[in-house]
Amino acid sequence: MDTSAIKTEEVTTKGGLLIGNDKAPVKIVEFINLRCPYSRQWWEESLPILDSYVKENKVQRIIKHFDKDSPGLRKGNVLHRFLDHSDPAKAKEDITFYFAHLDEWGSLSEDDIADYAKEKRHAVEQNNKEHTENIIEETKKAHITSVPTIVIHDTVFDESISEEDLDKRIKTELAYQA
């Protein structure tokens, strides 16, 4: 992924699904789409290390579900509407479930995906249109076009970051914040 055009100064910690303590010194902003297999890779591979840092109150994750118009990702947009940001723990469980079962629901029609969320996760469609529009506007300002795009301070990366490099980047940021 070419990240040279991304304007990190336009990426904010406002909005999104907040996982972790607001006072955590390191903020990780994650633009993902639930239908994207690369977003799934990022989520599954980063979960153990990020869960540890979140538990220690060192990192707060700001998950921004990026609605995309591409045919393959529109199905993820449907599930984004069923994530309840007022309950971050449940939303995180739902995201983990949806990624783990991507092969199961990914071939369903958009209408059937809504039913899937209701049946499998007892999800209720949220009124998050303004939230979604704000994320889209932010991605335009920041020149973010692909998912996943992850931003830590002024560093941008995608799903291909290794656990070691992610850990090193977080430790560097923690040292910088100290």
C-alpha positions in Angstrom: 0.0 0.0 0.0 1.4 3.4 -0.9 0.9 5.6 2.1 2.8 8.7 0.8 -0.3 10.7 0.0 -1.9 10.1 3.4 -2.2 13.2 5.6 -1.8 11.9 9.1 -2.6 15.4 10.5 -6.1 14.9 9.2 -6.7 11.7 11.1 -8.5 12.3 14.3 -9.2 10.3 17.5 -12.8 11.6 17.4 -15.6 9.2 16.5 -15.2 5.6 15.9 -15.6 2.7 18.3 -13.4 3.4 21.3 -11.7 0.4 22.9 -9.6 1.1 26.0 -9.0 4.0 28.3 -9.4 7.5 27.0 -6.3 8.5 29.0 -4.1 5.8 27.4 -1.0 7.5 26.0 -1.0 5.8 22.6 -4.0 6.1 20.3 -4.3 3.7 17.3 -6.7 4.7 14.7 -7.9 1.8 12.5 -9.8 2.2 9.3 -11.3 -1.2 8.5 -14.2 -2.8 6.7 -15.8 -5.9 8.0 -16.0 -7.5 4.5 -12.3 -6.9 3.8 -10.1 -10.1 4.2 -7.1 -7.8 4.8 -8.9 -6.0 7.6 -9.7 -9.5 9.0 -6.0 -10.4 8.8 -5.1 -7.2 10.7 -7.7 -7.7 13.3 -6.9 -11.3 14.0 -3.1 -10.9 14.0 -3.0 -7.7 16.0 -5.6 -8.7 18.6 -3.4 -10.5 21.1 -0.8 -7.7 21.3 -3.3 -4.8 21.2 -5.5 -6.5 23.9 -2.5 -6.7 26.1 -1.6 -3.0 25.7 -5.3 -2.0 26.1 -5.6 -4.0 29.3 -2.5 -2.2 30.7 -4.1 1.2 29.8 -1.2 2.0 27.4 -3.2 1.9 24.2 -6.6 3.0 23.1 -8.0 1.7 19.8 -10.2 3.9 17.7 -11.9 1.6 15.2 -13.4 3.5 12.3 -15.6 1.4 10.1 -15.0 2.7 6.6 -18.0 2.2 4.3 -16.7 1.6 0.8 -18.7 1.6 -2.5 -16.8 -1.3 -4.1 -19.1 -4.2 -4.7 -17.0 -6.6 -2.6 -17.0 -4.3 0.5 -20.6 -3.0 0.5 -21.6 -6.1 2.4 -19.3 -5.0 5.3 -21.1 -1.6 5.2 -24.3 -3.5 6.2 -22.7 -5.0 9.3 -21.2 -1.7 10.3 -24.8 -0.4 10.8 -25.3 -3.2 13.4 -22.4 -2.3 15.7 -23.4 -0.6 18.9 -20.7 1.9 19.8 -22.3 2.5 23.2 -21.2 -1.0 24.2 -17.5 -1.3 23.1 -17.0 -4.7 24.7 -20.0 -6.2 22.8 -19.1 -4.4 19.6 -15.5 -5.8 19.8 -17.0 -9.3 20.3 -19.3 -8.8 17.3 -16.4 -7.6 15.1 -14.3 -10.6 16.2 -17.3 -12.9 15.4 -18.0 -11.3 12.0 -14.3 -11.6 11.0 -14.2 -15.2 12.2 -17.3 -16.1 10.1 -16.5 -13.9 7.1 -16.6 -17.0 4.8 -20.1 -17.8 6.1 -21.8 -14.5 5.6 -19.6 -13.0 2.9 -21.6 -14.6 0.1 -25.0 -13.6 1.4 -27.1 -10.9 -0.2 -27.1 -7.5 1.6 -30.6 -8.1 2.9 -29.6 -11.5 4.2 -26.6 -10.0 5.9 -28.8 -7.8 8.0 -30.9 -10.8 9.0 -27.7 -12.7 9.8 -26.6 -9.9 12.2 -30.0 -10.0 13.9 -30.1 -13.8 14.1 -26.5 -14.6 15.0 -25.6 -11.6 17.2 -29.0 -10.4 18.3 -27.9 -7.1 16.8 -30.1 -4.1 16.3 -29.6 -1.6 13.5 -28.1 1.6 14.9 -28.8 5.1 13.9 -25.2 5.9 12.9 -25.5 7.7 9.5 -23.9 10.9 10.8 -21.0 8.8 12.3 -20.5 7.0 9.0 -20.5 10.3 7.0 -18.0 11.8 9.4 -15.6 8.8 8.8 -16.0 9.1 5.1 -15.3 12.8 5.3 -12.2 12.2 7.4 -10.9 9.6 4.9 -11.3 12.1 2.1 -9.4 14.8 4.0 -6.7 12.4 5.0 -6.5 10.8 1.5 -7.2 7.3 3.0 -8.5 5.1 0.2 -7.9 1.5 1.3 -8.6 -0.8 4.2 -7.1 -1.5 6.5 -5.2 1.7 7.1 -3.8 2.0 10.6 -2.3 5.2 12.0 -0.2 5.6 15.1 0.7 9.3 15.5 2.4 10.0 12.2 3.1 6.4 11.2 0.8 4.7 8.7 0.7 1.0 7.9 -1.5 -1.9 6.8 -2.2 -5.5 7.7 1.3 -6.6 6.7 3.0 -5.2 9.8 4.6 -7.9 11.9 3.8 -8.4 15.5 7.4 -7.4 16.3 7.2 -4.2 14.3 3.9 -3.3 15.8 5.2 -3.9 19.3 8.3 -1.8 18.5 6.2 1.0 17.1 4.0 1.1 20.2 7.0 1.0 22.5 8.6 3.9 20.6 5.4 5.9 20.9 5.2 5.1 24.6 8.7 6.3 25.1 8.0 9.5 23.1 4.9 10.2 25.2 6.7 9.7 28.5 
